[in-house]
Amino acid sequence: MGFSDRILGKKHVNGSPHIDTVAPAHALAGGEIRIIGSGLRPQELLRPKVKFGNFEGSIVVSSEAFLVARVPEGATSGPVVVATDGHVSNPHNVGVAVPIAENLHVVTNPALDGEGNIYATFSASRGQKVPVSVYKIDTNYSIKPFVQEMMNATSVAFDRQGQMYVSSRFDGAVYRVAPNGSTTIFAEGLGIATGIAFDREQSLYVGDRNGTIFKIARDQQMFVFATLEMSVSAYHLAFGPHGDLFVTGPNDRVFKIDPSGTVSTFYKGLGRPQGMAFDIDGNLYVAASLSGTRGIVKITPDAKAKLEVAGQGMVGLAFAPGRSVILATANAVHHLSWNIAGLRLVPE
């Protein structure tokens, strides 16, 4: 008996669907997961039911051997099952991120300080002034206004001493932020300043959508580190474990820039790549679309890509203590237990 015969035999003998794999194994509510198995379509050709605990997900595509389901609002981490003709499949665990702050406007990675507090922006449309520019979310997930009166706060980063910096794509400046939330200009004249990141020597790098990567030394001397193409949405930055700077660039690429400023394409084929972060094994995680599905894409050091977290509107991420991650969509931040250790953002 062939493999297909065994599958059909199993279905017609007991009528039970069976799940082999679920990918990706993590998602936000609204994200799409692909379930591979057998007997996943009812014999009457009705749509199957996909249950995430007590919540039913909507079916995007269904067939005998695979289906695509959307994670419903209210779902939490736990087993997913497929039900057909009164029969229920074996369970398969899916990790679902938990929203911890909403009604934000985040355009890149959130950031964490040394105590585990999370900082996320209300960036607003360019030129739009809002009462609060950066919110602080403490370890109990209480959210409070932190930075006020900054136009279009974009990217947040901390140096080795725990000093906070925020870029503004409105006035092309990077601001130093005091513990009470007050700001002073650290550097200006940076074009449409977006992503910021520190290297090992504590120089600050700033991505300008006009096509320039600026390097600002600790004495605040400013240099042009590298030049790329113009971009309407990219120039998010992250340093890899070997000191190379990675930049989500125009179109569908992630660039790698070595310490001498030489630019190469690290990966091509993403949809609107945005915020990034590395794990301790040197894998890069990018908020992007891969093969038409939005979420967090893992790219290995040898440039192999795979969707690891499904989620609509993803714009960035930041690894957190306890092998967890903070995920940002355009209007919210979420917590996900992921069992991945992140690379230190500011190496010793």
Phi and psi in degrees as a GROMACS rama.xvg file:
@    title "Ramachandran Plot"
@    xaxis  label "Phi"
@    yaxis  label "Psi"
@TYPE xy
-75.3553  172.982  GLY-2
-61.1552  -45.1874  PHE-3
-64.2813  -35.8205  SER-4
-65.3699  -39.6814  ASP-5
-63.5204  -40.5368  ARG-6
-61.8399  -49.4187  ILE-7
-65.5004  -37.4485  LEU-8
-61.664  -43.1104  GLY-9
-60.5057  -43.189  LYS-10
-65.3783  -45.3653  LYS-11
-78.4608  -21.7538  HIS-12
-75.8265  -49.2383  VAL-13
-117.776  -6.9348  ASN-14
69.4947  8.09029  GLY-15
-92.6244  133.185  SER-16
-72.9653  156.752  PRO-17
-136.172  133.064  HIS-18
-98.8646  126.646  ILE-19
-93.0457  -51.3961  ASP-20
-143.705  156.623  THR-21
-128.886  128.724  VAL-22
-142.489  134.374  ALA-23
-72.2848  166.125  PRO-24
-87.8959  2.55208  ALA-25
-137.087  149.158  HIS-26
-162.651  162.538  ALA-27
-97.5177  159.822  LEU-28
-56.1519  132.273  ALA-29
96.1034  -15.7923  GLY-30
-74.6237  156.263  GLY-31
-107.67  128.163  GLU-32
-115.692  151.254  ILE-33
-108.049  124.374  ARG-34
-107.032  124.135  ILE-35
-109.496  136.976  ILE-36
178.416  -142.899  GLY-37
-144.435  153.271  SER-38
63.4879  31.2845  GLY-39
-85.3246  -5.14071  LEU-40
-116.125  132.16  ARG-41
-58.8599  152.405  PRO-42
-63.1215  -28.4606  GLN-43
-82.3647  8.08855  GLU-44
62.57  24.1453  LEU-45
-80.9599  168.153  LEU-46
-75.3829  140.152  ARG-47
-72.9297  171.955  PRO-48
-112.632  136.284  LYS-49
-115.846  118.889  VAL-50
-110.074  126.486  LYS-51
-104.408  91.8109  PHE-52
62.9824  -122.809  GLY-53
-90.9613  2.11573  ASN-54
-110.061  139.833  PHE-55
-99.9479  128.456  GLU-56
-87.3365  153.497  GLY-57
-82.2123  148.243  SER-58
-94.5517  126.439  ILE-59
-91.9278  -47.9751  VAL-60
-141.116  142.293  VAL-61
-142.176  147.27  SER-62
-154.64  -177.001  SER-63
-61.5287  -40.7752  GLU-64
-107.49  -12.3133  ALA-65
-155.444  157.538  PHE-66
-149.222  157.775  LEU-67
-116.584  124.829  VAL-68
-124.625  148.76  ALA-69
-99.0606  129.953  ARG-70
-67.0689  126.578  VAL-71
-79.1544  156.638  PRO-72
-60.6181  139.901  GLU-73
93.4852  -14.2633  GLY-74
-68.4834  147.791  ALA-75
-126.992  170.562  THR-76
-58.9305  136.735  SER-77
157.988  -165.547  GLY-78
-76.3634  143.923  PRO-79
-113.444  140.733  VAL-80
-134.128  156.993  VAL-81
-112.301  131.536  VAL-82
-115.725  129.148  ALA-83
-138.985  131.634  THR-84
51.5314  37.5213  ASP-85
82.1444  -2.34488  GLY-86
-102.791  146.483  HIS-87
-120.069  137.992  VAL-88
-74.6595  174.03  SER-89
-64.1676  148.01  ASN-90
-78.9709  152.772  PRO-91
-139.151  127.037  HIS-92
-74.2938  138.511  ASN-93
-129.662  129.943  VAL-94
-86.5105  124.766  GLY-95
-115.15  126.63  VAL-96
-68.5183  147.971  ALA-97
-105.669  125.118  VAL-98
-67.1856  135.043  PRO-99
-118.598  -15.9404  ILE-100
-157.237  135.586  ALA-101
-127.752  179.976  GLU-102
59.5185  40.2944  ASN-103
-107.47  -178.823  LEU-104
-140.245  89.3912  HIS-105
-99.122  135.96  VAL-106
-119.499  -2.70267  VAL-107
-158.589  -157.238  THR-108
-61.3909  142.699  ASN-109
-70.4099  173.348  PRO-110
-137.002  151.479  ALA-111
-121.543  140.63  LEU-112
-88.5927  -177.816  ASP-113
-66.02  -17.1621  GLY-114
-96.5651  -0.544912  GLU-115
91.242  5.42175  GLY-116
-71.7679  144.628  ASN-117
-105.659  140.605  ILE-118
-123.441  129.193  TYR-119
-138.213  149.798  ALA-120
-93.0925  157.693  THR-121
-114.398  90.9585  PHE-122
-78.3493  -37.8919  SER-123
68.7112  168.801  ALA-124
-68.5033  152.208  SER-125
-59.8384  128.177  ARG-126
89.1303  -4.51268  GLY-127
-90.7454  126.032  GLN-128
-93.8137  132.93  LYS-129
-124.791  155.955  VAL-130
-63.3853  -37.1557  PRO-131
-125.161  128.961  VAL-132
-97.8295  -36.2563  SER-133
-135.009  132.631  VAL-134
-105.565  147.899  TYR-135
-107.846  128.293  LYS-136
-114.978  112.317  ILE-137
-78.3881  -178.987  ASP-138
-69.7594  -11.6758  THR-139
-95.116  5.45547  ASN-140
66.571  28.0223  TYR-141
-84.2745  131.623  SER-142
-106.374  133.622  ILE-143
-137.487  147.849  LYS-144
-61.4972  140.313  PRO-145
-125.156  -54.7297  PHE-146
-111.68  131.42  VAL-147
-122.381  159.534  GLN-148
67.0957  18.1457  GLU-149
-100.32  132.162  MET-150
-81.5203  125.8  MET-151
52.5272  53.3614  ASN-152
-55.7723  131.896  ALA-153
-119.222  -63.7008  THR-154
-124.432  144.784  SER-155
-120.862  136.376  VAL-156
-147.842  155.617  ALA-157
-118.974  142.28  PHE-158
-88.1291  -175.993  ASP-159
-64.7295  -28.0355  ARG-160
-84.9256  -0.0844819  GLN-161
86.8622  10.9964  GLY-162
-76.5775  133.984  GLN-163
-94.7028  140.791  MET-164
-130.86  145.137  TYR-165
-136.703  132.399  VAL-166
-91.0087  154.077  SER-167
-125.194  118.909  SER-168
-78.9357  -6.41919  ARG-169
-79.5969  -52.0351  PHE-170
-107.632  8.25172  ASP-171
63.9497  38.2762  GLY-172
-126.652  158.873  ALA-173
-116.355  129.774  VAL-174
-105.824  141.712  TYR-175
-91.2205  132.144  ARG-176
-113.414  125.592  VAL-177
-77.9949  163.719  ALA-178
-58.0358  -22.491  PRO-179
-90.7412  3.79592  ASN-180
91.5028  -4.0147  GLY-181
-74.2237  153.682  SER-182
-124.659  149.541  THR-183
-135.551  151.069  THR-184
-74.4062  127.218  ILE-185
-93.9453  -41.444  PHE-186
-154.734  149.089  ALA-187
-141.447  177.793  GLU-188
74.6737  34.4095  GLY-189
-107.213  23.9331  LEU-190
65.9647  -134.968  GLY-191
-94.8533  84.2527  ILE-192
-72.3974  126.841  ALA-193
-122.997  -103.074  THR-194
-66.5625  144.838  GLY-195
-133.902  148.449  ILE-196
-160.908  149.437  ALA-197
-100.84  144.452  PHE-198
-95.5167  -175.01  ASP-199
-62.9781  -31.4671  ARG-200
-86.4242  4.47093  GLU-201
71.7632  21.6711  GLN-202
-78.0145  144.985  SER-203
-100.752  133.378  LEU-204
-110.422  140.005  TYR-205
-129.759  129.169  VAL-206
-90.779  126.479  GLY-207
-109.88  121.982  ASP-208
-59.6912  -17.4274  ARG-209
-70.5864  -11.6893  ASN-210
121.213  13.0488  GLY-211
-118.278  138.693  THR-212
-105.019  114.055  ILE-213
-91.5134  145.458  PHE-214
-117.433  126.398  LYS-215
-118.624  114.678  ILE-216
-73.1035  169.24  ALA-217
-62.0863  -27.2864  ARG-218
-84.839  8.51554  ASP-219
73.1463  13.2271  GLN-220
-69.6717  138.58  GLN-221
-116.58  136.747  MET-222
-131.393  156.835  PHE-223
-85.9009  114.98  VAL-224
-86.8688  -40.6146  PHE-225
-160.646  159.884  ALA-226
-127.385  141.42  THR-227
-131.466  -167.887  LEU-228
-79.7508  160.545  GLU-229
-66.1257  153.991  MET-230
-147.533  143.615  SER-231
-88.4171  -12.15  VAL-232
-143.85  -8.9091  SER-233
-99.1702  -146.868  ALA-234
71.7988  47.375  TYR-235
-93.4049  143.977  HIS-236
-122.976  149.834  LEU-237
-158.542  138.337  ALA-238
-92.0669  135.114  PHE-239
-83.5211  175.857  GLY-240
-68.1464  -16.6316  PRO-241
-106.312  13.568  HIS-242
89.3594  3.59776  GLY-243
-82.1794  145.465  ASP-244
-96.0321  129.527  LEU-245
-108.277  138.719  PHE-246
-133.921  127.469  VAL-247
-78.9807  118.518  THR-248
-107.136  -169.69  GLY-249
-61.3626  158.071  PRO-250
63.4148  -112.17  ASN-251
-129.945  26.0907  ASP-252
-116.242  155.887  ARG-253
-114.937  124.073  VAL-254
-95.7134  150.798  PHE-255
-117.027  129.699  LYS-256
-120.424  119.573  ILE-257
-77.4545  171.19  ASP-258
-59.3961  -18.1531  PRO-259
-87.3349  -4.99832  SER-260
95.3302  7.7172  GLY-261
-78.6013  127.86  THR-262
-99.4751  134.41  VAL-263
-139.169  160.93  SER-264
-86.9276  120.177  THR-265
-85.0225  -42.8557  PHE-266
-149.98  138.703  TYR-267
-128.054  133.619  LYS-268
129.513  13.8461  GLY-269
-95.0988  155.845  LEU-270
-97.9293  117.222  GLY-271
42.399  66.5875  ARG-272
-67.6197  141.812  PRO-273
-132.863  -120.409  GLN-274
-64.5052  153.53  GLY-275
-139.591  161.14  MET-276
-159.607  152.868  ALA-277
-107.105  149.428  PHE-278
-95.6253  176.456  ASP-279
-70.6809  -13.9396  ILE-280
-91.988  3.81819  ASP-281
85.8573  9.14004  GLY-282
-79.1664  138.68  ASN-283
-99.6827  134.897  LEU-284
-116.264  128.238  TYR-285
-127.507  134.733  VAL-286
-75.8939  111.791  ALA-287
-166.309  177.721  ALA-288
-106.195  141.314  SER-289
-130.782  121.871  LEU-290
54.018  37.3605  SER-291
87.63  -2.93678  GLY-292
-111.389  129.845  THR-293
-87.0477  147.291  ARG-294
164.754  -145.092  GLY-295
-107.977  121.68  ILE-296
-102.492  128.653  VAL-297
-92.8561  129.192  LYS-298
-120.921  118.314  ILE-299
-72.7415  165.929  THR-300
-56.9157  -26.3423  PRO-301
-95.176  21.6165  ASP-302
66.6976  39.002  ALA-303
-101.145  129.145  LYS-304
-110.435  144.289  ALA-305
-153.103  137.598  LYS-306
-73.2572  124.105  LEU-307
-107.434  -29.5992  GLU-308
-136.116  128.602  VAL-309
-95.149  133.874  ALA-310
-174.775  129.182  GLY-311
-71.2628  145.169  GLN-312
70.6976  19.5957  GLY-313
-67.743  135.053  MET-314
-125.567  -15.212  VAL-315
179.963  178.285  GLY-316
-157.675  161.105  LEU-317
-148.527  126.984  ALA-318
-70.0375  143.699  PHE-319
-124.198  166.594  ALA-320
-59.6058  158.736  PRO-321
74.1899  28.7963  GLY-322
52.2029  50.9381  ARG-323
-130.268  176.03  SER-324
-142.752  145.434  VAL-325
-102.28  121.812  ILE-326
-107.16  137.706  LEU-327
-115.611  129.116  ALA-328
-102.83  -178.307  THR-329
-62.8171  -24.1743  ALA-330
-130.486  10.9782  ASN-331
-159.765  164.168  ALA-332
-124.045  150.077  VAL-333
-135.434  153.125  HIS-334
-109.786  136.512  HIS-335
-136.365  125.612  LEU-336
-76.2765  119.513  SER-337
-129.161  -12.5707  TRP-338
58.3715  38.0573  ASN-339
-127.797  131.869  ILE-340
-93.877  128.119  ALA-341
-83.6684  153.993  GLY-342
-72.6659  139.543  LEU-343
-57.6909  130.819  ARG-344
-70.5336  -30.3232  LEU-345
-123.992  91.2364  VAL-346
-60.5591  147.65  PRO-347
